[in-house]
Amino acid sequence: MNFSVSEYKYLIQPGFMFITEQSTSIYGVTGSGIFLSLWDEKKKYSGCCSYLYPKPTDKDSLSTKYGAVAIKHLIKKMMNKGSQLENLKAQLIGGSDIETSFECGSKNLQIAKSILRFHMIEIISFDTGGRIGRKFIYDTETGQSLSFKTDKIRQSDWYPYIKRDPDQKEA
């Protein structure tokens, strides 16, 4: 597998979505949350979202922190750009059931699979579940991803572009 890191980089945080036709490397970390990417294999572009919770408790909430909102919105945006459902391929990363998550990771994974199944979008790759977090890189041009399992997510994993004092210890 030839995995290239683009000169354009984007750190996706929970509750955010990113759609681009430009080659971009998407970076991020997940614990119980999910990173979901959709790659249009015909048009050769990608969209992705990162979310923390399965669905809102308040029926009026439209926040993309919730998978039920974020995934549907991502699919709609890609359809508006001309994608056809049969050309979309999904990847899922995250969904860990860490000790304090009350099985939030499993519920996040269930909502993603349910929505993708409803839209008949094939899941071509997943690195999900377990009890540890993940760091990942996703290439929007090829639809390829790399993920690394980690039992410790540091503050600098969320904000890798902030210059730090090399003598400063991380929490």
NORJO-V655980 format. One record per pair of residues at least 6 apart in sequence whose C-alpha atoms are under 7 Angstrom apart, sorted by the first residue. I is the first residue (numbers start at 0). GAP is how many residues later the second one is. Records with the same first field share a line. If there is no record, write none. Layout:
I->GAP / GAP
//
This chain:
4->20
5->17 / 18 / 19
7->15 / 16 / 17
8->15 / 16 / 17
9->15 / 16 / 17
10->15 / 16 / 17
11->14 / 15 / 16 / 38
12->15 / 37
13->36 / 37 / 38 / 51
14->35 / 36 / 49 / 50
15->33 / 34 / 48
16->31 / 32 / 33
17->29 / 30 / 31
18->27 / 28 / 29
19->25 / 26 / 27
20->24 / 25
21->119
22->117 / 118
23->115 / 116 / 117
24->112 / 113 / 114 / 115
25->111 / 112 / 113
26->109 / 110 / 111
27->107 / 108 / 109
28->105 / 106 / 107 / 128 / 129
29->64 / 103 / 104 / 105
30->63 / 64 / 65 / 101 / 102 / 103
31->20 / 62 / 63 / 64 / 65 / 66 / 69 / 72 / 73
32->18 / 19 / 20 / 61 / 62 / 72 / 75
33->16 / 17 / 18 / 58 / 59 / 60 / 61 / 74
34->14 / 15 / 16 / 57 / 58 / 59
35->12 / 13 / 14 / 54 / 55 / 56 / 57
36->10 / 11 / 12 / 53 / 54 / 55
37->8 / 9 / 10 / 50 / 51 / 52 / 53
38->6 / 7 / 8 / 49 / 50 / 51 / 104
39->6 / 43 / 47 / 48 / 49
40->46 / 47
41->45
43->97
44->95 / 96
45->94 / 95 / 97
46->27
48->21
50->13 / 14 / 15 / 16
51->13 / 14
52->12 / 13 / 14 / 51 / 55
53->12 / 13 / 14 / 53 / 54 / 57
54->11 / 12 / 13
55->10
61->7
62->6
63->6
66->41 / 44 / 45
67->43
84->36
85->35
87->33
88->32 / 33 / 34 / 35
89->31 / 32 / 33 / 34
90->32 / 33 / 34 / 35
91->33 / 34 / 35 / 36
92->33 / 34 / 35
93->33 / 34 / 35 / 39 / 40
94->10 / 11 / 13 / 14 / 33 / 34
95->9 / 32 / 33 / 34 / 35 / 36 / 37
96->6 / 7 / 8 / 9 / 32 / 33 / 34
97->33 / 34
104->24
105->23
131->17 / 18 / 19
132->16 / 17 / 18
133->13 / 14 / 15 / 16
134->12 / 13 / 14
135->10 / 11 / 12
136->8 / 9 / 10
137->6 / 7 / 8
138->6
153->16 / 17
//
